[in-house]
Amino acid sequence: MNDFVYIGEQLKNIQNQIPASVQLIAVSKTHGVDKIAQAYQSGHRHFGENKVQELLEKKDQLPGDIHWHLIGHLQRNKVKYIIPFVHLIHGVDSLRLLEEINKEAEKQGKIISVLLQVYIAKEESKFGMEEGEIIAFFKTQQWQRYPHVHIKGLMGMATNTENHLLIRQEFSGLKKLFDQCQEWHPLSVLSMGMSADYSIAIECGSSMIRVGSSIFGQRNYHTS
Ligand SMILES: *Cc1c(COP(=O)(O)O)cnc(C)c1O
């Protein structure tokens, strides 16, 4: 089987497993534009990258109707480069970053869709805002201070573990927070679930999954 069949088949397999209401983001980080083009040719339009430089390089070589999602930790000094075209920023993990996105969006005459990233894992390595901060943000209507940002929902990453019970607890906790925040501000997107845990995430109420290795194969960080 060649790569073309493989990537298209994998996308179809996953689409067939998940409810139509759940949106699949194909996480193409570290993979070449040839593979993204194959996924594109099979009809896929939503792709996720986690590094601004890599995203900019790839974007220029690919069709203009791709919806690009910035999924990882975003540095404030890189925000301005993605404002012109980014579809959704998933990893807003501080108010300083939100402030910067709002400032650049205003400068460039845009309204940018974002998700606030919530820290839900039992791991030191993951980014995100604390649950209490998120509640305070919505309760005190702080979104009003960022008129060039559209806060569409929340994003979270579960602990990287074989312990499905723990993953389920973390995702369920995020869903509960998501529902709670809706009392103050309408939210439509709950981004949770990756290759290893998207089935659990969907059972817990995810509306958007970010899947990389199950579509494109394993990433090799040691070659470019
Ligand atoms: C890499 C990455 C993914 C996809 O991970 P896979 O395990 O390859 O599916 C999803 N979300 C974020 C934030 C990522 O950095």
The ligand as an ORCA input file, in Angstrom:
! r2SCAN-3c Opt
* xyz 0 1
  C       0.946     16.430     18.505
  C      -0.323     16.886     19.087
  C      -1.520     16.173     18.860
  C      -1.595     14.888     18.065
  O      -0.939     13.859     18.706
  P      -1.030     12.320     18.167
  O      -0.715     11.520     19.350
  O      -0.021     12.199     17.079
  O      -2.409     12.118     17.658
  C      -2.683     16.698     19.399
  N      -2.685     17.830     20.127
  C      -1.567     18.536     20.370
  C      -1.649     19.776     21.166
  C      -0.357     18.086     19.868
  O       0.762     18.787     20.120
*
